Each structure stands twice: as structure tokens, then as C-alpha cells.
Amino acid sequence: MIDFGLISRECEKNFLRNQVWLKELEGKKILLTGATGFFGTWFLGSLSALNKLLHQPVKIVAFVRSEQKAREKFEGVSHDVEFIEGDLFRLEGCNLDVDIIIHAAVGGSPVPEEENSELLFDNIVEGTRSALKFAAKRNISSFLLISSGGVYGPVPKEGSPVKENYLGVEPSMTAGYRSMYSIGKRAAENLGVAYSQKFGFKFVSARCFAFVGPYLPMQSNFAIGNFIHDALTSNKIIVGGDGTPVRSYMYMSDLVTSLYALAIKGQSGEAYNVGGVQEITIEDLAYLIRDSLCPKGSVEVRESRPQMPKDNLYVPNLEKLNSLIPISEFVSLRQAIEKTASWYRNQLS
């Protein structure tokens, strides 16, 4: 069961600091796709904290595949959340009046990695097209696309932290899963700009990188979640690769605040990087988690470090985001780890 009180408390301080511009959401209705995912959970959980600041509450319409499953998962969520069941590809025909769309869904059914990469591309682009067609018909004010830092493809050392004007997406001839994901997200962004210019609504893209916080899947393909799980259950953190990739992590309360800032204050037709401030290698991340959560534990790096490791850098330049919201106020990586671990301890017990 989701602890919405926890998410609300985590977001309260950010919302209070930024209440001047958050009040522009007064009385607005937001359509949220992808509502049952990690990002969606935090949007729904943070709503009660947001509405404490407002005279007229924000309403969220959560567009889901199964209303019954969503209600079961989100039992106890704010009464200002309404669940609507439907097919994202048929969103255009829905009779809903909303002011803002936050499009966080990929679209269609989940696609296994390395399988049907062309279907992944279609899901991303056609799901976004459906949401944009709905926006064009409904006279919305703002459309926020949850895109990805994956649009950049591999980033060389001299290009990191990567800026929004970097165009180094993987060539389409390498049509694997990751390439199709990158190209699909880039195509969705371009489609959004075209619809925005034709139909006159604001379109902003949030290029999201790596995140951590309660309700992150802890035994999945997220290294930071796996490391926290290892630290709390075995006192031995396993690094599956050579530990050389470089990442940065943003805490989820900072993500939610940043995305609201983009929806309200972002410039139409622009993309903004959203992610963590502190760069860290995966190996150093493992040791930081070890030192924070199990000082007597160990770290095992499974693969030896090559003499000339490939660049594997996934770190955003945040200058554009900082022009809208001060990144100096973000939760530090160590704090983010400790907050997430505190939640996970309760889950384990």
C-alpha cells in the first residue's frame, strides 16, 4: 500500500518554497498519463501537499489501463484524484475538460528489452500523437512531455554534462532497443513542437535522467535501488559491471517540483534537462551507499576495469532548469539515499 502521507511530507518543503508560482495552478485540472508508474505515484502522492497551499484545489485526472487495479494500488489517495480507464491510443475521443496535460506514459503494452524495438518506437510516438490530438481538441493551456536523457544517445566525455542543444543521438541504422527508444523520444518531442505551433498550446519537454526515492523498484534494472537493497539485506553490494559508468541522481520531491515548474514556467517549444547535480561513478555510488547504510559491509565489482573504458556518461547540464527553479536547494545524493533507505527498511519489516 502506498504511504501518501510520506510522499506528501517529502514534498511540503519544496512546495512552500515555491508557492508563489505554484499558485498559478489554482483550480486547474491536470490530465496525467502513466499515472501508475514511479513518476505518477509521486504526482498523485504529492497532491494533498500542493492543495494545502491553494484556495481552489488542483484536480488530477489519472488516465489508466485498469481503473480497478489503479484504485487498489492507490487506496487512500487524495479525493482530488479521479481515475479514468481507457486506451491511450484512443485518448483523442475522450470527453474530458482539462487545463494541463502531463504525458508520462510510453503508450501501449510494455515492450521487453531487445524485443520488438520497432513496436517500442511506435508506442512512444503514437501514444504521444494521441495525447497531442486530444490537446488540440480540448484547448488546453500547457502540455508537458516526460521525455528522457536517452534522446542524446552516447555522450562523449567532452560533451558531459550534456546540454539541451547536443544533437548526438544514435544513428538510426543501429536499430536496437536503446536506439529506438532514443529516436522515439526525440520524434515525440518534434511532434509536440509541431502540434504546439499549429494549435497554439504551450509544449515543453522534460528530459529526465536518473532518480531515487521511495517506491523506486529496488530489485530491477536501477543500480541505485539494487545497491540499497543489497546494503540493507546482505551487507554486500554487488556491482554487476566494471563500475565506470557515470550518473547523477535527483530525489523524487525535487523531480515533482521541477516538472510543475516546467509546466508553469517553461518556455514553449523548449526541452529542459531534469536530473541530479552530483556526478558519481557507479562504483563510487556503491561505496557511498555502503558507507551510509552498512559501514562494515563490502562492495564487489564483478568485472575488471578495462585499460581504456568506454565513455558511459548520463549526466545532465542543469543551467536551463536552474533558470526556473534553484537547484542549490535540491536534496543531496547522500540525503536522498538515506531517505530512500529509511522507507525501504519499513517495507522490509
Backbone torsions as a table, in degrees:
resi	resn	phi	psi	omega
1	MET	NA	138.4	-177.9
2	ILE	-77.2	131.0	175.2
3	ASP	-89.0	89.7	-176.9
4	PHE	-69.4	-26.1	175.7
5	GLY	-62.3	-39.7	178.2
6	LEU	-62.0	-50.4	-178.8
7	ILE	-61.6	-43.2	179.7
8	SER	-59.8	-45.4	179.8
9	ARG	-63.8	-38.0	-179.9
10	GLU	-65.1	-27.6	-176.8
11	CYS	-93.8	-16.1	-172.3
12	GLU	-57.4	-46.7	-175.8
13	LYS	-62.8	-44.2	177.7
14	ASN	-60.2	-44.4	-177.2
15	PHE	-66.0	-38.8	178.3
16	LEU	-63.8	-41.7	179.6
17	ARG	-63.9	-28.0	-173.1
18	ASN	-115.6	22.6	-172.1
19	GLN	-67.4	-23.0	-179.7
20	VAL	-58.1	-50.7	-179.5
21	TRP	-85.7	-24.2	176.9
22	LEU	-64.5	-24.3	179.3
23	LYS	-67.6	-11.5	172.7
24	GLU	-67.6	-13.3	176.2
25	LEU	-84.7	-2.1	-177.6
26	GLU	-46.2	119.8	174.5
27	GLY	72.1	7.7	-176.8
28	LYS	-80.7	154.3	173.8
29	LYS	-114.9	127.4	-175.6
30	ILE	-112.8	129.7	170.1
31	LEU	-92.1	122.5	-178.5
32	LEU	-116.1	115.8	170.9
33	THR	-94.3	158.9	-175.9
34	GLY	69.2	30.8	-170.7
35	ALA	-69.0	-21.7	-176.4
36	THR	-91.9	0.0	179.1
37	GLY	-82.9	-173.5	-178.5
38	PHE	-60.0	-49.7	179.1
39	PHE	-64.5	-45.0	-179.1
40	GLY	-59.6	-40.0	178.7
41	THR	-57.8	-41.9	-179.3
42	TRP	-72.9	-35.3	175.2
43	PHE	-61.7	-47.5	-178.5
44	LEU	-66.8	-40.3	-178.3
45	GLY	-68.6	-27.7	-177.1
46	SER	-86.1	-7.1	-171.6
47	LEU	-62.6	-40.1	-178.6
48	SER	-64.7	-36.5	177.1
49	ALA	-65.7	-40.0	178.3
50	LEU	-64.5	-44.4	-174.8
51	ASN	-72.3	-16.3	173.1
52	LYS	-62.6	-25.8	-176.3
53	LEU	-88.6	-11.5	-168.3
54	LEU	-112.6	145.3	175.0
55	HIS	-75.6	-37.8	175.4
56	GLN	-114.0	119.1	-171.6
57	PRO	-68.9	151.4	168.4
58	VAL	-75.7	138.5	173.4
59	LYS	-109.9	138.4	174.8
60	ILE	-114.3	125.0	171.1
61	VAL	-96.5	110.6	-177.1
62	ALA	-92.9	113.0	-178.1
63	PHE	-89.3	116.6	-170.1
64	VAL	-132.4	160.2	177.7
65	ARG	-73.4	-38.0	-178.3
66	SER	-134.1	112.9	179.6
67	GLU	-64.3	-38.9	-178.9
68	GLN	-62.4	-47.4	-180.0
69	LYS	-65.0	-38.1	179.1
70	ALA	-64.9	-42.5	179.8
71	ARG	-65.4	-35.7	177.4
72	GLU	-67.0	-44.0	-178.9
73	LYS	-66.5	-39.8	-172.7
74	PHE	-106.2	34.3	176.9
75	GLU	-57.7	128.5	-179.5
76	GLY	92.1	4.7	179.2
77	VAL	-68.4	162.3	-179.7
78	SER	-51.1	141.7	178.2
79	HIS	-69.5	-6.3	176.5
80	ASP	-87.5	8.9	174.8
81	VAL	-103.9	130.8	176.0
82	GLU	-119.3	129.5	179.2
83	PHE	-95.9	130.3	176.5
84	ILE	-122.9	124.2	-179.7
85	GLU	-90.3	137.2	177.7
86	GLY	-179.9	176.9	178.8
87	ASP	-98.5	121.0	-177.7
88	LEU	-54.8	-36.1	-178.3
89	PHE	-68.6	-12.1	178.5
90	ARG	-115.1	18.7	-178.4
91	LEU	-59.5	-32.6	-176.9
92	GLU	-53.3	-34.0	-176.4
93	GLY	-86.1	-0.3	-177.9
94	CYS	-76.0	141.1	-179.7
95	ASN	-97.0	78.4	-178.5
96	LEU	-126.0	136.4	174.4
97	ASP	-103.8	113.0	-179.8
98	VAL	-135.4	162.1	-179.6
99	ASP	-101.6	-34.7	-174.5
100	ILE	-133.9	142.1	172.5
101	ILE	-116.1	128.6	169.9
102	ILE	-113.1	107.2	-173.3
103	HIS	-97.5	97.9	-176.6
104	ALA	-109.8	2.3	-178.7
105	ALA	-91.5	147.5	172.0
106	VAL	-76.1	-41.1	-178.0
107	GLY	106.0	140.8	179.1
108	GLY	72.9	-169.3	179.0
109	SER	-82.6	154.3	178.0
110	PRO	-55.8	140.4	-179.5
111	VAL	-108.3	120.1	179.2
112	PRO	-59.0	139.8	179.1
113	GLU	-59.5	142.2	-179.8
114	GLU	68.8	6.0	175.2
115	GLU	-121.3	137.6	174.1
116	ASN	51.3	51.0	-178.4
117	SER	-61.9	-28.6	177.7
118	GLU	-68.3	-31.4	177.0
119	LEU	-68.7	-36.9	176.0
120	LEU	-59.2	-46.3	178.7
121	PHE	-58.2	-47.6	-179.2
122	ASP	-62.1	-42.1	-179.6
123	ASN	-60.8	-44.8	-179.1
124	ILE	-63.7	-51.1	-173.0
125	VAL	-72.8	-46.5	-176.1
126	GLU	-73.6	-31.3	173.4
127	GLY	-63.4	-42.2	177.3
128	THR	-66.9	-41.5	179.1
129	ARG	-59.4	-42.2	179.2
130	SER	-61.8	-44.2	179.1
131	ALA	-65.1	-36.4	179.0
132	LEU	-69.3	-38.4	176.4
133	LYS	-62.5	-40.7	176.1
134	PHE	-61.2	-45.4	179.8
135	ALA	-59.2	-40.9	-178.5
136	ALA	-63.9	-33.7	-178.9
137	LYS	-81.0	-24.8	-169.1
138	ARG	-102.3	3.9	175.5
139	ASN	55.9	47.5	179.6
140	ILE	-75.8	164.1	179.5
141	SER	-94.7	-31.0	-172.8
142	SER	-149.9	137.2	177.3
143	PHE	-124.6	117.4	177.9
144	LEU	-108.0	116.1	176.1
145	LEU	-91.3	125.9	173.6
146	ILE	-85.3	97.5	180.0
147	SER	-97.5	-153.8	-171.7
148	SER	-150.2	149.8	169.8
149	GLY	-62.6	-13.0	176.4
150	GLY	-63.9	-14.2	179.6
151	VAL	-62.5	-22.5	-175.7
152	TYR	-80.7	-18.9	-172.4
153	GLY	66.5	-160.3	179.1
154	PRO	-63.2	134.0	-179.2
155	VAL	-113.3	123.4	178.0
156	PRO	-71.4	162.0	-176.5
157	LYS	-56.0	-39.0	-177.8
158	GLU	-72.1	-12.3	179.3
159	GLY	-101.5	5.8	-176.5
160	SER	-112.2	141.4	-4.1
161	PRO	-62.8	140.3	-169.5
162	VAL	-80.8	135.5	177.5
163	LYS	-94.0	162.1	-175.8
164	GLU	-64.4	-22.2	-178.5
165	ASN	-88.3	5.2	177.5
166	TYR	-74.6	129.9	-173.0
167	LEU	-111.3	19.4	-170.5
168	GLY	-81.9	43.9	177.9
169	VAL	-64.7	152.0	-179.9
170	GLU	-60.6	142.2	177.4
171	PRO	-63.0	143.6	-174.9
172	SER	-66.0	-17.5	179.7
173	MET	-67.7	-19.6	175.2
174	THR	-94.8	77.1	-167.7
175	ALA	-86.9	50.2	173.6
176	GLY	-84.4	-178.0	-175.7
177	TYR	-57.5	-50.0	-175.8
178	ARG	-67.3	-37.9	178.4
179	SER	-63.9	-44.5	179.5
180	MET	-64.6	-36.0	177.2
181	TYR	-63.2	-48.1	-179.9
182	SER	-59.6	-49.2	-176.5
183	ILE	-68.8	-37.4	178.2
184	GLY	-62.2	-44.2	178.8
185	LYS	-65.3	-40.6	178.4
186	ARG	-64.1	-41.8	179.3
187	ALA	-64.2	-39.6	178.5
188	ALA	-62.1	-39.9	177.0
189	GLU	-62.3	-46.8	-179.3
190	ASN	-62.7	-39.2	177.6
191	LEU	-62.1	-41.8	179.3
192	GLY	-61.7	-41.5	178.4
193	VAL	-63.5	-41.5	-179.6
194	ALA	-62.6	-45.7	178.6
195	TYR	-64.9	-40.3	179.8
196	SER	-60.1	-45.2	-179.1
197	GLN	-68.3	-35.1	-177.7
198	LYS	-76.8	-38.1	-171.6
199	PHE	-109.7	-4.7	168.3
200	GLY	83.4	18.1	173.6
201	PHE	-103.2	158.4	179.5
202	LYS	-75.6	133.3	176.4
203	PHE	-126.8	126.5	179.5
204	VAL	-131.8	141.1	178.1
205	SER	-111.2	129.5	174.9
206	ALA	-102.4	109.6	178.4
207	ARG	-87.4	97.3	-170.6
208	CYS	-90.4	138.5	-175.9
209	PHE	-104.3	-111.8	-174.2
210	ALA	-118.1	144.2	-170.8
211	PHE	-139.7	160.4	179.0
212	VAL	-148.4	147.7	178.8
213	GLY	161.8	170.3	175.4
214	PRO	-51.9	140.1	-179.9
215	TYR	81.0	5.8	165.6
216	LEU	-67.0	132.9	174.6
217	PRO	-58.2	124.8	-169.7
218	MET	-96.6	-9.3	175.9
219	GLN	-133.1	67.5	-173.3
220	SER	-139.9	-143.6	-178.8
221	ASN	-100.2	19.9	178.0
222	PHE	-103.3	111.9	-174.5
223	ALA	-56.2	-43.4	-175.2
224	ILE	-65.2	-36.4	176.5
225	GLY	-67.9	-42.5	178.1
226	ASN	-61.9	-40.2	-178.8
227	PHE	-67.0	-41.3	178.1
228	ILE	-63.9	-41.6	176.8
229	HIS	-60.2	-48.2	180.0
230	ASP	-58.7	-44.8	-176.1
231	ALA	-62.2	-36.1	-175.0
232	LEU	-90.7	-12.9	-176.6
233	THR	-116.2	-21.9	-175.1
234	SER	-136.9	-9.0	-176.8
235	ASN	62.7	15.1	176.5
236	LYS	-136.6	117.0	-178.1
237	ILE	-95.5	125.3	-178.5
238	ILE	-101.1	122.3	172.5
239	VAL	-99.9	111.7	-172.1
240	GLY	-68.1	-30.0	-179.2
241	GLY	-102.4	-146.2	-179.2
242	ASP	-96.2	-1.7	175.0
243	GLY	81.4	3.6	-174.2
244	THR	-86.4	-21.5	178.9
245	PRO	-55.6	147.0	-178.5
246	VAL	-112.3	132.2	-178.9
247	ARG	-135.1	170.6	166.1
248	SER	-142.1	151.8	-172.4
249	TYR	-128.9	135.8	176.6
250	MET	-107.9	138.5	176.7
251	TYR	-76.0	149.5	-168.7
252	MET	-66.1	-32.0	177.7
253	SER	-65.3	-33.1	176.6
254	ASP	-72.2	-34.0	176.2
255	LEU	-62.2	-51.0	-177.4
256	VAL	-58.0	-45.8	179.7
257	THR	-62.9	-41.6	179.8
258	SER	-63.3	-40.7	-178.9
259	LEU	-68.7	-38.0	174.1
260	TYR	-63.0	-38.9	178.5
261	ALA	-61.3	-40.6	179.2
262	LEU	-67.5	-41.3	-179.9
263	ALA	-63.1	-34.7	-175.7
264	ILE	-92.4	-46.7	-169.2
265	LYS	-110.1	-9.0	-179.0
266	GLY	-65.3	149.5	-179.7
267	GLN	-84.6	133.0	-177.3
268	SER	-61.0	139.4	-179.8
269	GLY	82.7	5.6	-176.8
270	GLU	-110.0	151.4	171.8
271	ALA	-107.8	145.2	-179.7
272	TYR	-131.3	129.8	171.8
273	ASN	-70.0	140.7	177.0
274	VAL	-134.0	119.3	-178.4
275	GLY	179.0	-169.1	-174.2
276	GLY	-80.8	161.5	-176.9
277	VAL	-89.1	-40.9	-170.2
278	GLN	-88.0	118.7	175.0
279	GLU	-76.8	141.1	179.6
280	ILE	-157.3	140.3	174.2
281	THR	-74.1	158.6	179.4
282	ILE	-62.4	-37.7	177.3
283	GLU	-64.3	-46.2	178.9
284	ASP	-64.1	-33.2	175.8
285	LEU	-62.0	-42.7	178.9
286	ALA	-60.6	-42.7	179.2
287	TYR	-69.7	-35.9	176.8
288	LEU	-63.0	-42.2	178.0
289	ILE	-67.5	-41.0	176.1
290	ARG	-57.6	-50.0	-177.1
291	ASP	-64.1	-32.9	-177.3
292	SER	-80.2	-35.8	-168.5
293	LEU	-113.7	-29.5	-179.1
294	CYS	-148.5	73.3	-173.4
295	PRO	-54.6	-24.8	179.9
296	LYS	-92.6	2.6	-179.2
297	GLY	-81.3	-174.1	-177.6
298	SER	-131.7	165.1	176.2
299	VAL	-125.0	130.1	176.8
300	GLU	-117.5	118.9	176.3
301	VAL	-96.7	114.7	-169.1
302	ARG	-71.0	-34.8	-177.2
303	GLU	-109.0	140.8	178.1
304	SER	-71.7	149.2	-178.5
305	ARG	-75.2	126.3	179.3
306	PRO	-70.3	157.1	179.5
307	GLN	-62.5	-36.5	177.5
308	MET	-126.2	81.0	-177.7
309	PRO	-64.0	145.1	176.2
310	LYS	-70.0	147.6	173.8
311	ASP	-65.8	124.9	174.9
312	ASN	-136.7	81.4	-170.9
313	LEU	-116.9	127.2	-178.7
314	TYR	-136.5	72.1	-173.0
315	VAL	-133.9	126.1	-177.1
316	PRO	-89.1	145.0	163.4
317	ASN	-81.2	129.4	-171.3
318	LEU	-111.1	19.9	-178.0
319	GLU	-61.0	-42.5	-179.1
320	LYS	-66.0	-43.7	178.0
321	LEU	-62.0	-39.1	-178.6
322	ASN	-65.1	-21.4	176.6
323	SER	-72.9	-15.4	179.6
324	LEU	-105.7	-34.0	-176.0
325	ILE	-148.1	131.9	-174.4
326	PRO	-69.9	113.6	-178.1
327	ILE	-72.6	-14.5	178.3
328	SER	-64.0	-18.6	-178.6
329	GLU	-90.8	-0.6	-176.3
330	PHE	-69.3	154.6	176.4
331	VAL	-65.0	135.1	179.9
332	SER	-70.4	161.9	-179.8
333	LEU	-61.4	-43.7	-180.0
334	ARG	-61.8	-43.3	177.9
335	GLN	-62.9	-41.1	-179.2
336	ALA	-61.9	-41.2	177.7
337	ILE	-63.4	-46.0	-177.9
338	GLU	-65.4	-39.7	178.1
339	LYS	-64.3	-43.8	-179.7
340	THR	-66.4	-40.9	179.4
341	ALA	-65.0	-37.7	178.4
342	SER	-60.8	-44.0	176.6
343	TRP	-63.3	-43.5	-173.9
344	TYR	-69.2	-33.3	174.9
345	ARG	-57.1	-43.1	179.4
346	ASN	-65.7	-35.7	177.9
347	GLN	-65.1	-39.4	-178.7
348	LEU	-69.9	-30.3	-177.6
349	SER	-86.4	NA	NA
